[in-house]
Amino acid sequence: MRESRLDVIRLIAIGMIVTFHFVGIMGRFDTFFYGYANGGWGSVGCTIFFLLSGFVLTMASEYHNTSVKQFYRKRFLAIFPALWIAWILSYIIYLVKFQDPLFGGAPWKLIFTVIGFDGYLPYFGMSSYALVGEWFTGMIILIYLVFPLWNRMMKKQPELILLVMTVIYFVHAILYPTNCMLPIDVTPITGLWVETVGIYLAMKREKIKTMPWLVLPLVVGVVVIITIKLPWFTMPWKNFLGIFLFMILYLFPECFRDDRTGESIIPLWIQNMFNAIEVRIYALYLVHHFVLYRMQEVLAPYIFGWKRVVIYYIAYLFISFAFADLVYRLTRYVTKRKEK
């Protein structure tokens, strides 16, 4: 059973990420659009995405009794065709601009691009052919790979598994070397802990819906994390902020429904526009950074003054969405032909 509130949360998360990257490349690290007292919005958006993955997959497993083979087939079709199409299109554009077919070094490194983990290579000082998706794609693939086993374990001992993963997560945060080339944000333990929280919340969602009073302490927690520089490491605060925001948005009352009919009072054209964006969010995530880099190479000298920055931001969103739409349409065409 699909919950529209999850689509809203997903849209907010991608908004955080694309805006964070835009503000970062503009060098405005001191603005609220880039970060808050304890970190940047990019990590918060990624936390929400990873949590959503565990949450949505758990819901789907309750309503659809699919085999492990069917699960992996669906996840493969959800990730790789769009990833490969986005990369091929970006590679062609890159070649037209730089005319360097081996910009990533030895051709064997393309293996990491094919399997979706090329975004991790730069953290280890290695060149790569990474053009789209970044490290996020590899983390999502890892989350999908472990989900069948993780979900089965959580069904048997949800509190115990959550407790064990939480202990591992905090030990990992305490002991993780600050000079490590791989940021703690992108480690598998961080992603798996957030996925575990998502699975647990999905399992308890009906009970959570009966606890609207949770919104108040959650809002207080959000305000504190955003406005006050807290002690210790920044990573837990980023993750907790993402979790708190997810729960607030999930508990938010359905204010846009008619009490008598239960139907949405939002005009149909707005609903259609929202749905069109929602189904293209993954493609948008894949291509938005590539679009931003290419635009910056051409337009950077001309962007000054807040009016031009706003116009630049709108153009960036428009071009990114147009590119994502092309990837989405090509992916649908390819996957439908494969199914036939």
ZAMARGU-4260 file (C-alpha; in steps of 0.2 Angstrom, whole numbers, plus 5000, padded with zeros to 4 digits):
<rodrens>
0) 5000/5000/5000 | 5008/5016/4994 | 5008/5031/5006 | 5008/5048/4998 | 5017/5056/5013
5) 5032/5046/5009 | 5033/5053/4992 | 5032/5071/5000 | 5047/5066/5011 | 5057/5059/4997
10) 5054/5076/4987 | 5060/5086/5002 | 5075/5075/5004 | 5080/5077/4986 | 5077/5096/4987
15) 5089/5097/5002 | 5103/5088/4992 | 5102/5097/4975 | 5101/5114/4985 | 5116/5109/4996
20) 5126/5105/4981 | 5121/5121/4972 | 5125/5132/4987 | 5142/5123/4990 | 5148/5125/4972
25) 5143/5144/4974 | 5155/5144/4989 | 5141/5151/5001 | 5146/5139/5015 | 5140/5152/5028
30) 5122/5152/5023 | 5107/5142/5030 | 5104/5134/5014 | 5121/5125/5015 | 5121/5120/5033
35) 5116/5122/5051 | 5125/5122/5068 | 5130/5104/5067 | 5133/5100/5048 | 5127/5101/5031
40) 5110/5098/5023 | 5117/5085/5011 | 5120/5072/5024 | 5103/5075/5031 | 5095/5072/5014
45) 5105/5056/5012 | 5100/5050/5029 | 5081/5052/5025 | 5084/5043/5008 | 5092/5028/5017
50) 5079/5028/5031 | 5066/5028/5017 | 5074/5014/5008 | 5072/5002/5024 | 5055/5009/5027
55) 5047/5007/5010 | 5055/4990/5007 | 5048/4984/5023 | 5031/4990/5019 | 5032/4982/5002
60) 5038/4965/5009 | 5022/4965/5020 | 5010/4967/5006 | 5019/4957/4992 | 5026/4940/4996
65) 5040/4940/4983 | 5055/4928/4983 | 5073/4934/4986 | 5076/4931/4967 | 5061/4942/4962
70) 5066/4955/4975 | 5084/4957/4968 | 5077/4957/4950 | 5066/4972/4954 | 5080/4981/4963
75) 5091/4978/4949 | 5079/4985/4936 | 5076/5000/4948 | 5094/5005/4949 | 5105/4999/4935
80) 5096/5003/4919 | 5094/5021/4924 | 5112/5022/4931 | 5119/5016/4915 | 5109/5026/4903
85) 5113/5042/4914 | 5131/5038/4913 | 5132/5035/4894 | 5123/5051/4891 | 5134/5060/4903
90) 5150/5052/4895 | 5145/5058/4878 | 5142/5076/4884 | 5159/5075/4893 | 5168/5069/4877
95) 5161/5083/4867 | 5168/5095/4879 | 5185/5088/4884 | 5188/5075/4871 | 5197/5063/4883
100) 5189/5046/4882 | 5201/5039/4896 | 5199/5053/4908 | 5196/5041/4922 | 5213/5031/4919
105) 5214/5013/4915 | 5199/5006/4906 | 5197/4992/4920 | 5191/5005/4932 | 5175/5005/4922
110) 5170/4989/4931 | 5167/5000/4946 | 5155/5012/4936 | 5146/4997/4929 | 5142/4990/4947
115) 5138/5007/4954 | 5153/5010/4966 | 5164/5022/4956 | 5159/5036/4967 | 5170/5028/4981
120) 5186/5028/4972 | 5191/5046/4974 | 5190/5044/4993 | 5205/5032/4991 | 5215/5044/4980
125) 5210/5034/4964 | 5204/5042/4948 | 5188/5035/4941 | 5175/5037/4928 | 5162/5043/4940
130) 5150/5055/4932 | 5133/5052/4940 | 5126/5045/4956 | 5142/5047/4967 | 5144/5037/4982
135) 5126/5037/4986 | 5122/5024/4972 | 5134/5012/4980 | 5126/5014/4997 | 5109/5011/4990
140) 5115/4995/4982 | 5123/4989/4998 | 5106/4993/5007 | 5097/4983/4994 | 5109/4968/4995
145) 5107/4966/5013 | 5089/4970/5015 | 5081/4952/5013 | 5093/4945/5027 | 5091/4961/5038
150) 5072/4961/5036 | 5071/4942/5041 | 5082/4946/5057 | 5072/4961/5061 | 5056/4951/5061
155) 5062/4939/5074 | 5071/4951/5086 | 5068/4969/5081 | 5073/4978/5097 | 5088/4967/5099
160) 5095/4970/5081 | 5091/4989/5083 | 5101/4989/5099 | 5116/4979/5093 | 5117/4990/5077
165) 5115/5006/5087 | 5130/5001/5099 | 5140/4996/5083 | 5136/5013/5075 | 5141/5023/5091
170) 5157/5013/5093 | 5161/5016/5075 | 5158/5035/5077 | 5169/5035/5093 | 5183/5025/5086
175) 5183/5031/5068 | 5199/5041/5064 | 5196/5059/5060 | 5210/5059/5046 | 5203/5044/5037
180) 5201/5047/5018 | 5184/5039/5018 | 5172/5051/5027 | 5161/5043/5041 | 5145/5049/5032
185) 5148/5037/5018 | 5154/5021/5027 | 5143/5005/5026 | 5140/5005/5045 | 5132/5022/5044
190) 5121/5017/5030 | 5116/5001/5037 | 5111/5008/5054 | 5100/5021/5046 | 5092/5007/5036
195) 5089/4997/5052 | 5080/5012/5060 | 5070/5013/5044 | 5065/4995/5045 | 5060/4997/5063
200) 5050/5012/5061 | 5040/5003/5047 | 5037/4989/5058 | 5030/5000/5071 | 5022/5013/5060
205) 5004/5009/5065 | 5008/5012/5083 | 5018/5028/5078 | 5003/5035/5069 | 4993/5034/5086
210) 5006/5045/5095 | 5005/5062/5087 | 5011/5069/5104 | 5029/5064/5098 | 5029/5079/5086
215) 5032/5091/5100 | 5048/5083/5107 | 5054/5079/5089 | 5052/5098/5084 | 5062/5103/5100
220) 5076/5091/5095 | 5076/5098/5077 | 5077/5116/5083 | 5091/5111/5095 | 5102/5102/5082
225) 5099/5116/5069 | 5103/5131/5081 | 5115/5125/5094 | 5132/5118/5091 | 5132/5102/5101
230) 5147/5093/5108 | 5155/5077/5102 | 5155/5071/5084 | 5144/5079/5070 | 5139/5063/5062
235) 5126/5057/5074 | 5118/5074/5075 | 5116/5074/5056 | 5108/5057/5056 | 5097/5061/5071
240) 5091/5077/5062 | 5086/5066/5047 | 5077/5054/5057 | 5068/5067/5067 | 5063/5076/5051
245) 5056/5060/5044 | 5046/5056/5059 | 5039/5074/5060 | 5034/5073/5041 | 5027/5056/5043
250) 5016/5061/5058 | 5010/5077/5050 | 4991/5077/5049 | 4984/5075/5032 | 4978/5093/5031
255) 4974/5092/5013 | 4960/5080/5013 | 4941/5083/5013 | 4935/5076/5030 | 4919/5071/5022
260) 4925/5062/5006 | 4943/5058/5011 | 4949/5064/4994 | 4962/5077/4991 | 4957/5095/4990
265) 4973/5099/4980 | 4969/5103/4962 | 4972/5088/4950 | 4985/5097/4939 | 4996/5100/4955
270) 4994/5082/4960 | 4999/5077/4942 | 5014/5089/4942 | 5020/5082/4959 | 5018/5064/4953
275) 5028/5068/4937 | 5042/5074/4948 | 5041/5060/4961 | 5044/5046/4948 | 5060/5055/4941
280) 5068/5058/4958 | 5081/5044/4956 | 5086/5050/4939 | 5087/5068/4946 | 5098/5062/4959
285) 5109/5053/4947 | 5112/5068/4935 | 5110/5084/4945 | 5128/5085/4950 | 5134/5082/4933
290) 5123/5096/4926 | 5129/5108/4940 | 5147/5105/4936 | 5144/5107/4917 | 5134/5123/4920
295) 5148/5130/4932 | 5161/5128/4919 | 5152/5139/4907 | 5143/5151/4918 | 5154/5154/4933
300) 5161/5170/4927 | 5144/5178/4924 | 5136/5173/4941 | 5137/5188/4953 | 5123/5196/4963
305) 5108/5187/4971 | 5096/5190/4956 | 5108/5181/4945 | 5111/5167/4957 | 5092/5164/4959
310) 5090/5163/4940 | 5105/5152/4939 | 5097/5140/4952 | 5081/5140/4943 | 5090/5136/4927
315) 5100/5122/4936 | 5084/5114/4942 | 5075/5115/4925 | 5090/5108/4916 | 5093/5094/4929
320) 5074/5089/4928 | 5074/5089/4909 | 5090/5078/4909 | 5082/5067/4922 | 5066/5066/4912
325) 5076/5060/4897 | 5085/5047/4908 | 5068/5041/4915 | 5059/5040/4898 | 5074/5030/4890
330) 5074/5018/4905 | 5056/5015/4904 | 5058/5011/4886 | 5073/4999/4889 | 5065/4990/4904
335) 5048/4988/4895 | 5057/4980/4880 | 5066/4969/4891 | 5050/4963/4900 | 5042/4959/4884
</rodrens>
